[in-house]
């Protein structure tokens, strides 16, 4: 067994062969079992803009020098 890390999470990998066959989109983190599905998603995926996930945190715009 292997321990994997993603972001701030740790998880136990029981079947590394299955994990090695997954493809993940760099923009929306959706996972696919075939490369062709990942390529199709790349054309449709949120206009290729990276999404930022803020989990329960208040995000405010920084003040400018004039504020």
C-alpha positions as CSV (number, residue, x, y, z in Angstrom):
1,X,0.0,0.0,0.0
2,X,1.1,3.6,-0.7
3,X,0.1,6.9,0.8
4,X,-0.7,9.7,-1.6
5,X,-0.9,13.4,-1.1
6,X,-3.1,15.9,-3.0
7,X,-3.4,19.5,-1.8
8,X,-3.7,19.3,2.0
9,X,-5.1,15.7,2.0
10,X,-3.4,12.4,2.5
11,X,-5.0,9.2,1.3
12,X,-4.2,5.5,1.1
13,X,-3.7,3.9,-2.3
14,X,-4.7,0.3,-2.3
15,X,-4.7,-0.3,-6.1
16,X,-1.9,1.7,-7.7
17,X,-2.6,0.2,-11.2
18,X,-6.1,1.6,-11.1
19,X,-4.9,5.0,-10.1
20,X,-2.2,5.0,-12.9
21,X,-5.0,4.6,-15.5
22,X,-6.8,7.8,-14.5
23,X,-6.5,11.1,-16.4
24,X,-7.3,14.3,-14.5
25,X,-8.2,17.7,-16.1
26,X,-5.8,20.4,-14.9
27,X,-8.6,23.0,-14.9
28,X,-11.6,21.3,-13.3
29,X,-10.0,18.3,-11.6
30,X,-12.5,15.9,-13.3
31,X,-11.1,12.4,-13.7
32,X,-11.4,10.1,-16.7
33,X,-10.5,6.6,-17.5
34,X,-9.6,7.2,-21.2
35,X,-7.4,9.8,-22.8
36,X,-9.9,10.5,-25.5
37,X,-12.5,11.6,-22.9
38,X,-9.9,13.9,-21.3
39,X,-9.2,15.5,-24.8
40,X,-13.0,16.0,-25.3
41,X,-13.3,17.6,-21.9
42,X,-10.4,20.0,-22.8
43,X,-12.5,21.5,-25.5
44,X,-15.6,22.0,-23.3
45,X,-13.9,22.7,-19.9
46,X,-14.8,26.1,-18.5
47,X,-13.1,27.8,-21.4
48,X,-9.8,26.6,-20.1
49,X,-9.8,28.9,-17.1
50,X,-8.4,27.5,-13.9
51,X,-11.0,27.4,-11.2
52,X,-10.1,28.4,-7.7
53,X,-11.9,26.6,-4.8
54,X,-12.2,28.6,-1.6
55,X,-13.7,26.2,1.0
56,X,-15.6,28.3,3.5
57,X,-13.2,31.2,3.5
58,X,-14.2,34.8,2.9
59,X,-12.3,36.1,-0.1
60,X,-12.0,39.9,-0.4
61,X,-10.4,42.1,-2.9
62,X,-7.2,43.7,-1.6
63,X,-7.4,47.5,-1.1
64,X,-5.6,49.8,-3.4
65,X,-3.2,52.5,-2.3
66,X,-6.0,55.0,-2.7
67,X,-8.4,53.2,-0.4
